[in-house]
Amino acid sequence: MYNNKVLVNIYIVSLSKNFEVFVPVNEKVGNIVKLLGVLIDSISELNNVIMNIDSGACYNNNDIVRNTDIRNDTKLLLL
């Protein structure tokens, strides 16, 4: 349905909570962290890393979501 977004499940360690969010596929991973930081005040965007729970892949802030293995229903961990 959405070719420009993927629905992912993000577990935020600092909050011990899961969130399901639509992530734009043309954005950099670092921009996604910033967007999450705007929504959730307790996230410090300085040293956060997004990791794929299933594959164990850690993403560089400059990676574009489309060029990663992030797809619909991917489970991510925000450290």
C-alpha positions as CSV (number, residue, x, y, z in Angstrom):
1,M,0.0,0.0,0.0
2,Y,2.7,2.5,0.9
3,N,5.7,2.3,-1.4
4,N,7.5,5.2,0.4
5,K,7.1,3.9,4.0
6,V,7.6,0.8,6.0
7,L,5.9,-0.2,9.2
8,V,8.4,-1.2,11.8
9,N,8.4,-2.1,15.5
10,I,10.9,-0.1,17.5
11,Y,11.8,-1.1,21.0
12,I,13.4,1.8,22.8
13,V,15.6,0.6,25.6
14,S,15.7,3.8,27.6
15,L,11.9,3.7,27.9
16,S,11.4,-0.1,27.9
17,K,8.6,0.3,25.4
18,N,7.7,-0.8,21.9
19,F,6.3,1.5,19.3
20,E,5.0,0.7,15.8
21,V,5.9,3.6,13.4
22,F,5.9,4.2,9.7
23,V,9.4,5.0,8.5
24,P,10.1,6.8,5.2
25,V,12.3,4.7,3.0
26,N,14.1,7.7,1.5
27,E,15.4,9.0,4.8
28,K,18.7,8.5,6.5
29,V,18.7,6.3,9.6
30,G,20.1,9.3,11.6
31,N,17.1,11.4,10.5
32,I,14.8,8.7,11.8
33,V,16.5,8.8,15.2
34,K,16.0,12.6,15.2
35,L,12.3,12.2,14.3
36,L,11.8,9.8,17.2
37,G,13.7,12.2,19.5
38,V,11.1,14.9,18.6
39,L,8.3,12.6,19.5
40,I,9.8,11.2,22.7
41,D,11.6,13.7,24.9
42,S,13.8,11.2,26.8
43,I,15.7,10.2,23.7
44,S,19.1,11.8,23.4
45,E,20.0,11.8,19.7
46,L,23.8,12.0,20.3
47,N,24.8,8.4,20.6
48,N,21.8,6.3,19.6
49,V,22.2,3.3,17.4
50,I,19.4,1.4,15.6
51,M,19.9,-2.3,15.4
52,N,17.8,-5.0,13.7
53,I,16.8,-7.5,16.3
54,D,16.4,-10.4,13.8
55,S,19.6,-10.0,11.7
56,G,21.8,-8.2,14.3
57,A,22.7,-5.5,11.8
58,C,23.6,-2.1,13.2
59,Y,22.9,0.8,10.9
60,N,25.1,3.8,10.3
61,N,23.3,7.2,10.7
62,N,24.1,7.9,7.0
63,D,22.5,4.7,5.7
64,I,19.3,5.3,3.7
65,V,16.5,3.1,4.9
66,R,15.8,1.8,1.4
67,N,19.4,0.5,1.1
68,T,19.2,-1.5,4.3
69,D,17.3,-4.7,5.2
70,I,14.6,-2.7,7.0
71,R,11.2,-3.8,5.6
72,N,7.6,-4.0,6.8
73,D,7.4,-5.8,10.2
74,T,11.1,-5.4,10.9
75,K,11.9,-5.4,14.6
76,L,14.4,-2.7,15.6
77,L,16.1,-1.8,18.8
78,L,17.0,1.8,19.6
79,L,20.1,1.7,22.0
